[in-house]
Amino acid sequence: MMKAARLHAAGDLRVEDVPSPGEPAPGWVRLKVTAAGICGSDLHNFRTGQWISRAPSVAGHEFAGEVIAVGAGVSQFALGDRVVADSRFWCGECPACRAGRHNVCARLGFVGEVCDGGFAEETQLPARLLVRHDPTLDPATAAMAEPLAVALHAVRRLAAPAGAPVLIAGCGPIGGLAALLLSRPGERQVLVADRNGARAELVAKVSGATVVDLDALPCDPNLRHAIDATGSVAVMARLLDVLAGGGTLALVGISHGRLDLDPNLLVEREIALVGCHAFADELAPAVAMLGDLAASLSRFVSDEIAIGEIPAAYQRLIAGASGGLKTIVRMESGR
C-alpha cells in the first residue's frame, strides 16, 4: 500500500492509502516519486472539475522520480535512473502527433487526469513520457522541469528579438519562470506586473526584472512584446492597449470568460495574438537548464510539504495565502 492524493470530484481531494502500482505493462515504467509541484491547473481542476475524465484519479503532473521497474520493451531506462515526467498524454496517431506537435494532439489528455499522476509515493507512466535528469539535482528542482518547459515554450512562441523589452503580466510560476528565462542574457528590459505586490517583487529580485503598475503603464513605442500569464480577459485587453504597433501578445494563462475584441485593433496596429499550450519539444532543453538555474528556482519555492498536507495546501493556494510561487511535495517526508 502507499499514500496518494486522489481527486474524486470537484472540491473532493482525499489523501488515501491505495494499492501500489503492479508490474509495469509493456512500454511503461514504474517510478518512486521523489518530489512533485502543485500547479495552477491542478487547482483549477479541483475547483471546477473541468478536466475530470476518470475518478478517482491521482492528481499531479509536475513531478520527478526514480525508476524502480520497467516493462517489456523498455531499453532506454534502467533501475535507479532519475527522471522527470512529461505531462502531455498524447495519442501518437493523429495528424498533429504524426507531425510531432504533441501539445495539440487531437486526443490530448494530461497526466493526473487521464492516468494517475505524481501526488503519490509511486506511479507508472509510458517510457515515452520520461526524460532522464542529472541524479545530483535536488528533487524539488527536478520537479520544476515541467513548468519551466511551459515557460520556455511561451518565450519561444513570443519570439521577441534580442534586446527587445518584454512585459509579463502575472507573476505566478509560469510568469516568474518566463521572466527568469527572458532576463538570463541580461540584454533586455523585462517588466513584470501582478496585483500581488510581494510576488512581483520576488520575481523581480530573482530575475532582475522591473516591477510596473499595469494600470498606470504609459505607452512606450519600443514595447511590442508581452506575455499574459494571468488568464484575465481584463488584463489581456489592457496589454493590447499598451503594446506598440507591430507587437505580439502571447497567451499562456488559463482563462475564464471571453475576450470582447474589435478585430480592427489587430489589423490596423498589426498585433499578433499567439496561443501557447503546454509545450512542444521544450522539456529536454528545460531539464538541461535545471543545474544552471537551480539556485534561482529554489528561491521561487515557498513551501515544501508532505503528501498528507496537499489538501490544506490547495486551500491555502486558492485563498492566495502563499507568499512564493511554487509549493513542492516531497514524498520522502510523506512516508
C-alpha positions as CSV (number, residue, x, y, z in Angstrom):
1,M,0.0,0.0,0.0
2,M,1.0,3.6,-0.5
3,K,-0.3,7.1,0.2
4,A,-1.8,9.1,-2.7
5,A,-3.8,12.3,-3.2
6,R,-6.8,11.4,-5.4
7,L,-9.4,13.7,-6.9
8,H,-12.8,12.1,-6.6
9,A,-14.9,15.1,-7.9
10,A,-14.7,18.8,-8.0
11,G,-13.8,20.0,-4.5
12,D,-13.1,16.5,-3.3
13,L,-9.4,15.7,-2.9
14,R,-8.5,12.9,-0.5
15,V,-5.2,11.6,0.8
16,E,-5.8,7.8,0.9
17,D,-4.0,4.5,1.3
18,V,-4.2,2.7,-2.0
19,P,-2.5,-0.3,-3.6
20,S,0.9,0.4,-5.0
21,P,1.2,0.0,-8.8
22,G,1.8,-3.5,-10.0
23,E,4.4,-4.6,-12.5
24,P,4.5,-2.1,-15.4
25,A,2.9,-3.0,-18.7
26,P,5.0,-3.3,-21.9
27,G,6.4,0.2,-22.7
28,W,5.6,1.5,-19.2
29,V,7.9,2.4,-16.3
30,R,7.2,2.3,-12.6
31,L,8.5,5.2,-10.5
32,K,9.2,6.1,-6.9
33,V,8.1,9.7,-6.9
34,T,10.7,11.9,-5.3
35,A,9.1,15.4,-5.5
36,A,6.0,17.0,-7.1
37,G,4.8,20.5,-7.7
38,I,1.3,21.9,-7.2
39,C,0.2,23.7,-10.4
40,G,-2.5,26.3,-11.0
41,S,-4.2,23.8,-13.4
42,D,-4.4,21.3,-10.5
43,L,-6.3,23.9,-8.5
44,H,-8.5,24.8,-11.5
45,N,-9.5,21.2,-12.0
46,F,-10.2,20.8,-8.2
47,R,-12.4,23.9,-8.2
48,T,-14.3,23.3,-11.4
49,G,-13.9,19.6,-12.3
50,Q,-13.4,20.8,-15.9
51,W,-10.9,18.1,-16.9
52,I,-12.1,15.2,-14.8
53,S,-12.3,12.3,-17.2
54,R,-11.8,9.5,-14.7
55,A,-12.4,9.4,-10.9
56,P,-10.8,8.9,-8.6
57,S,-7.5,9.8,-10.2
58,V,-4.2,10.5,-8.5
59,A,-3.6,14.2,-9.3
60,G,-0.3,15.9,-10.1
61,H,1.6,16.3,-13.4
62,E,4.7,18.2,-12.3
63,F,7.0,15.6,-10.8
64,A,10.3,13.8,-10.7
65,G,11.0,10.2,-9.7
66,E,13.3,7.2,-9.6
67,V,12.9,4.2,-11.9
68,I,12.1,1.1,-9.9
69,A,10.7,-1.2,-12.6
70,V,10.5,-1.3,-16.3
71,G,8.0,-3.1,-18.6
72,A,8.8,-5.3,-21.6
73,G,10.4,-3.4,-24.4
74,V,11.8,-0.5,-22.4
75,S,15.5,-0.3,-23.0
76,Q,16.2,3.4,-22.6
77,F,15.8,3.5,-18.8
78,A,17.5,1.4,-16.1
79,L,16.7,0.9,-12.5
80,G,17.8,3.8,-10.4
81,D,17.6,6.4,-13.2
82,R,16.2,9.8,-12.1
83,V,13.6,11.2,-14.4
84,V,11.0,13.9,-14.8
85,A,7.6,13.4,-16.3
86,D,6.2,14.8,-19.5
87,S,2.7,16.0,-18.5
88,R,1.2,15.5,-22.0
89,F,-0.5,12.2,-22.6
90,W,-0.7,12.2,-26.4
91,C,-2.1,9.6,-28.7
92,G,0.8,9.3,-31.3
93,E,-1.6,8.6,-34.1
94,C,-3.5,11.8,-35.1
95,P,-2.1,14.2,-37.8
96,A,-0.7,16.5,-35.1
97,C,1.2,13.8,-33.4
98,R,2.5,12.4,-36.7
99,A,3.8,15.9,-37.3
100,G,5.5,16.0,-33.9
101,R,3.0,18.5,-32.5
102,H,2.1,16.5,-29.4
103,N,0.8,19.5,-27.5
104,V,-2.0,20.0,-29.9
105,C,-2.9,16.2,-30.2
106,A,-6.5,15.7,-31.2
107,R,-7.0,13.4,-28.2
108,L,-4.6,15.1,-25.8
109,G,-5.0,14.4,-22.1
110,F,-2.8,15.2,-19.2
111,V,-1.1,13.0,-16.6
112,G,-3.0,13.2,-13.3
113,E,-6.3,13.3,-15.3
114,V,-6.4,10.6,-18.0
115,C,-3.9,8.5,-16.0
116,D,-2.7,8.5,-12.4
117,G,-0.2,11.3,-11.7
118,G,2.6,12.2,-9.3
119,F,0.8,13.0,-6.0
120,A,1.6,9.5,-4.8
121,E,4.6,7.6,-3.4
122,E,4.7,5.6,-6.6
123,T,3.2,5.9,-10.1
124,Q,3.5,4.5,-13.6
125,L,3.9,6.2,-16.9
126,P,4.8,5.2,-20.5
127,A,8.5,5.4,-21.1
128,R,7.9,7.9,-23.9
129,L,6.8,10.4,-21.3
130,L,10.0,10.4,-19.3
131,V,13.2,12.4,-19.5
132,R,16.3,11.5,-17.6
133,H,17.8,14.2,-15.3
134,D,21.1,14.7,-13.5
135,P,20.9,12.5,-10.4
136,T,22.7,15.1,-8.3
137,L,19.8,17.6,-8.7
138,D,17.6,18.3,-5.7
139,P,14.3,16.5,-6.5
140,A,12.5,19.8,-5.8
141,T,14.5,21.4,-8.6
142,A,13.8,18.5,-10.9
143,A,10.1,18.7,-10.2
144,M,10.1,22.2,-11.7
145,A,11.2,21.0,-15.2
146,E,7.6,20.8,-16.5
147,P,6.6,24.4,-15.6
148,L,10.0,25.6,-16.9
149,A,9.2,23.9,-20.2
150,V,5.8,25.6,-20.3
151,A,7.5,29.0,-19.7
152,L,10.2,28.2,-22.3
153,H,7.5,27.4,-24.9
154,A,5.8,30.7,-24.2
155,V,9.1,32.6,-24.6
156,R,9.8,30.8,-27.9
157,R,6.3,31.4,-29.2
158,L,6.6,35.1,-28.3
159,A,9.8,35.3,-30.4
160,A,10.9,38.7,-29.1
161,P,14.0,39.9,-30.9
162,A,17.3,40.1,-28.9
163,G,17.3,43.2,-26.8
164,A,13.6,44.0,-27.3
165,P,11.8,44.8,-24.0
166,V,9.1,42.3,-22.8
167,L,6.2,42.9,-20.4
168,I,4.9,39.9,-18.4
169,A,1.5,40.1,-16.7
170,G,1.2,37.6,-13.9
171,C,3.9,36.6,-11.5
172,G,2.8,33.1,-10.8
173,P,5.1,30.2,-11.6
174,I,4.8,30.5,-15.4
175,G,5.2,34.2,-15.4
176,G,8.0,34.1,-13.0
177,L,9.9,31.4,-14.9
178,A,9.3,33.3,-18.1
179,A,10.8,36.4,-16.5
180,L,13.8,34.3,-15.4
181,L,14.4,32.9,-18.9
182,L,14.0,36.3,-20.6
183,S,16.3,38.0,-18.2
184,R,19.1,35.5,-18.4
185,P,21.1,37.1,-21.2
186,G,20.9,40.5,-19.3
187,E,20.5,42.3,-22.6
188,R,16.8,43.3,-22.4
189,Q,14.4,45.1,-20.1
190,V,11.9,42.7,-18.6
191,L,8.8,44.3,-16.9
192,V,6.6,42.3,-14.6
193,A,3.1,43.2,-13.2
194,D,1.0,41.4,-10.6
195,R,-1.8,42.5,-8.2
196,N,0.2,40.6,-5.5
197,G,3.0,43.1,-4.9
198,A,5.1,40.7,-2.8
199,R,5.0,38.1,-5.5
200,A,6.0,40.6,-8.2
201,E,8.9,41.8,-6.0
202,L,10.1,38.3,-5.5
203,V,10.1,37.7,-9.3
204,A,11.9,40.9,-9.8
205,K,14.5,40.1,-7.2
206,V,15.2,36.7,-8.6
207,S,15.1,37.5,-12.3
208,G,16.4,41.1,-12.3
209,A,13.1,42.3,-13.9
210,T,11.4,45.6,-13.1
211,V,8.0,45.8,-11.3
212,V,5.4,48.0,-13.0
213,D,1.8,49.0,-12.4
214,L,0.0,47.7,-15.4
215,D,-2.9,50.1,-15.0
216,A,-0.6,53.2,-14.9
217,L,1.9,52.0,-17.5
218,P,2.4,54.7,-20.2
219,C,2.6,53.9,-23.8
220,D,6.1,53.0,-25.0
221,P,6.8,52.9,-28.7
222,N,9.5,50.3,-28.0
223,L,7.3,47.9,-26.1
224,R,6.0,45.4,-28.6
225,H,6.1,42.1,-26.8
226,A,4.1,40.8,-23.9
227,I,3.1,37.6,-22.2
228,D,-0.2,37.1,-20.3
229,A,0.2,34.6,-17.6
230,T,-3.0,35.6,-15.7
231,G,-5.8,34.3,-17.9
232,S,-7.7,37.5,-17.1
233,V,-9.6,39.0,-20.1
234,A,-9.3,42.4,-18.5
235,V,-5.5,42.1,-18.3
236,M,-5.4,40.9,-21.9
237,A,-7.3,43.9,-23.0
238,R,-5.0,46.2,-21.1
239,L,-1.9,44.6,-22.6
240,L,-3.4,45.2,-26.1
241,D,-3.8,48.8,-25.1
242,V,-0.2,49.3,-24.1
243,L,1.6,47.3,-26.8
244,A,3.0,49.4,-29.7
245,G,2.1,48.6,-33.3
246,G,3.7,45.6,-34.8
247,G,3.7,43.8,-31.5
248,T,2.9,40.3,-30.2
249,L,0.9,39.2,-27.2
250,A,1.4,35.6,-26.1
251,L,-1.3,34.0,-24.0
252,V,-0.3,31.2,-21.6
253,G,-2.8,31.7,-18.7
254,I,-5.9,29.6,-18.1
255,S,-8.8,31.9,-18.9
256,H,-12.2,32.5,-17.5
257,G,-14.7,34.4,-19.7
258,R,-14.3,35.7,-23.3
259,L,-12.4,38.5,-24.8
260,D,-14.5,41.3,-26.3
261,L,-12.3,42.2,-29.1
262,D,-12.5,44.5,-32.1
263,P,-10.5,42.7,-34.8
264,N,-9.7,46.1,-36.4
265,L,-7.4,46.7,-33.5
266,L,-5.3,43.8,-34.5
267,V,-5.4,44.6,-38.2
268,E,-4.7,48.3,-38.0
269,R,-2.0,48.0,-35.4
270,E,-0.7,44.7,-36.8
271,I,-0.8,43.0,-33.4
272,A,-0.4,39.2,-33.3
273,L,-2.2,37.1,-30.7
274,V,-0.3,33.9,-30.0
275,G,-1.7,30.9,-28.1
276,C,0.8,28.9,-26.0
277,H,-0.4,25.4,-25.0
278,A,1.7,23.4,-22.6
279,F,5.0,22.8,-24.5
280,A,6.3,21.3,-27.7
281,D,9.8,20.0,-27.7
282,E,11.0,22.1,-24.7
283,L,11.0,19.6,-21.9
284,A,14.5,18.2,-22.7
285,P,16.0,21.7,-23.0
286,A,14.3,22.7,-19.8
287,V,15.8,19.7,-18.0
288,A,19.2,20.7,-19.3
289,M,18.8,24.1,-17.8
290,L,18.0,22.9,-14.3
291,G,21.5,22.8,-13.0
292,D,22.3,26.4,-14.0
293,L,19.0,27.7,-12.7
294,A,18.8,25.6,-9.5
295,A,19.7,28.5,-7.1
296,S,17.1,30.8,-8.7
297,L,14.4,28.1,-8.9
298,S,14.9,27.3,-5.2
299,R,14.0,30.9,-4.4
300,F,10.7,30.5,-6.1
301,V,9.7,27.6,-3.8
302,S,7.5,28.9,-0.9
303,D,6.7,25.7,0.9
304,E,7.9,22.1,1.0
305,I,5.2,19.8,2.3
306,A,4.4,16.1,3.0
307,I,1.8,14.3,0.9
308,G,-0.7,14.4,3.7
309,E,-0.7,18.2,3.6
310,I,-1.7,18.5,-0.1
311,P,-5.5,19.2,0.6
312,A,-4.6,22.0,3.0
313,A,-2.1,23.4,0.6
314,Y,-4.8,23.5,-2.1
315,Q,-7.0,25.6,0.2
316,R,-4.1,27.9,1.1
317,L,-3.1,28.5,-2.6
318,I,-6.7,29.1,-3.7
319,A,-7.1,31.7,-0.9
320,G,-3.9,33.4,-2.1
321,A,-2.2,32.9,1.2
322,S,1.1,31.6,-0.1
323,G,4.0,34.1,-0.4
324,G,6.0,32.3,-3.0
325,L,5.4,30.9,-6.5
326,K,5.6,27.1,-6.0
327,T,4.6,24.5,-3.4
328,I,6.6,21.3,-3.6
329,V,5.6,18.0,-2.2
330,R,8.5,15.9,-1.0
331,M,7.3,12.3,-1.0
332,E,10.1,11.1,1.3
333,S,8.7,13.3,4.1
334,G,5.2,11.9,3.5
335,R,6.0,8.3,4.5
